[in-house]
């Protein structure tokens, strides 16, 4: 809040590879800086003078991280906004024109109108763990592609693929070892890891993904947890129209890992196996049944972390 003008200051930042476009609302101040250490320092110094209520920047992957780190270090309030939400807001107000300046103005307007909650910067180790889990997933995808090629290519070409598969396996093992060391380096991570892995189906990678990408788990309601992962079904109804409920949004990285964990859980965990078979027998598509089981898994894990108790299967 700017005390001199008694106005709520919202700052929109449009992120580019080489520059940041910044708009201060409602003061109608616009400026650009280079997206490097020098430019970011200049931006932070200018922004500080206006005492903003929030600085809104879209999540792009990694381009926004140096600026966000600088804001966190300077004690400035920031929001890492979902680009989809900003795009929908633009549609709602009828904005179609697109330039860097207009994008920065739009993001600032989004912050003023929607007032999204402030974001919290992940601790360094938590961010690194999240990056390692993401990189492991990428390597697994490439590994699967090479394995598929091995099945269809002539045997004479097999030797061009096998060394690559060996390299993938070695890199995946190295990443998994780094994840384990990160968990062991922090007592809080160790405690969470112990609780999470007590559930059959949750392995070290799924536990690491939850710890790093879903740190709020255990501190929210079950509905909030399901929505945050993106496994809560959304109603699609209007007048007489009643569409199928679908999941959407949420944190896709942890959802993907938990989906794979559930594939294991329906084989090894009698609780999820029984629920999955019951849903499939009732005519539910297999993917829908799996998502329903993931939702139940999230609810149980949320309760386990909240109460600090290990998994205990119901007695038959």
GICOR-V884387 format. One record per backbone hydrogen bond with DSSP energy under -1.0 kcal/mol. CO is the residue of the C=O (numbers start at 1). NH is the residue of the N-H. Records with the same first field share a line. If there is no record, write none. Layout:
BEGIN
CO = NH ; NH
END
This chain:
BEGIN
2 = 6 ; 7
7 = 2
9 = 53 ; 54
10 = 25
11 = 56
12 = 23
14 = 21
18 = 35
19 = 16
20 = 33
21 = 14
22 = 31
23 = 12
24 = 28 ; 29
25 = 10
29 = 24
31 = 22
33 = 20
34 = 36
36 = 40
37 = 41
38 = 42
39 = 43
40 = 44
41 = 45
42 = 46
43 = 47
44 = 48
47 = 50
48 = 51
54 = 11
55 = 79
56 = 13
57 = 81
62 = 65
64 = 68
65 = 69
66 = 70
67 = 71
68 = 72
69 = 73
70 = 74
71 = 76
77 = 55
78 = 119
79 = 57
81 = 59
82 = 86
83 = 87
84 = 88
85 = 89
86 = 90
87 = 91
88 = 92
89 = 93
90 = 95
99 = 103
100 = 104
101 = 105
102 = 106
103 = 107
104 = 108
105 = 109
106 = 110
107 = 111
108 = 112
109 = 113
110 = 114
111 = 115
123 = 127
124 = 128
125 = 129
126 = 130
127 = 131
128 = 132
129 = 133
130 = 134
131 = 135
132 = 136
133 = 137
134 = 138
135 = 139
136 = 140
137 = 141
138 = 142
139 = 143
140 = 144
141 = 145
142 = 146
143 = 147
144 = 148
145 = 149
146 = 150
147 = 151
149 = 153
154 = 157
155 = 158
157 = 160
158 = 161 ; 162
161 = 165
162 = 166
163 = 167
164 = 168
165 = 169
166 = 170
167 = 171
168 = 172
169 = 173
170 = 174
171 = 175
172 = 176
173 = 177
174 = 178
175 = 179
176 = 180
177 = 181
178 = 182
179 = 183
180 = 184
181 = 185
183 = 186
186 = 190
187 = 191
188 = 192
189 = 193
190 = 194
191 = 195
192 = 196
193 = 197
196 = 199
199 = 202
203 = 207
204 = 208
205 = 209
206 = 210
207 = 211
208 = 212
209 = 213
210 = 214
214 = 217
216 = 219
221 = 225
222 = 226
223 = 227
224 = 228
225 = 229
226 = 230 ; 231
228 = 251
234 = 246
236 = 243
238 = 241
241 = 238
246 = 234
250 = 252
251 = 255
252 = 256
253 = 257
254 = 258
255 = 259
256 = 260
257 = 261
258 = 262
259 = 263
260 = 264
261 = 265
262 = 266
264 = 267 ; 268
265 = 269
269 = 273
270 = 274
271 = 275
272 = 276
273 = 277
274 = 278
275 = 279
276 = 280
277 = 281
278 = 282
279 = 284
280 = 283
285 = 289
286 = 290
287 = 291
288 = 292
289 = 293
290 = 294
291 = 295
292 = 296
293 = 297
294 = 298
295 = 299
296 = 300
297 = 301
298 = 302
299 = 303
300 = 304
301 = 305
302 = 306
303 = 307
304 = 308 ; 309
END
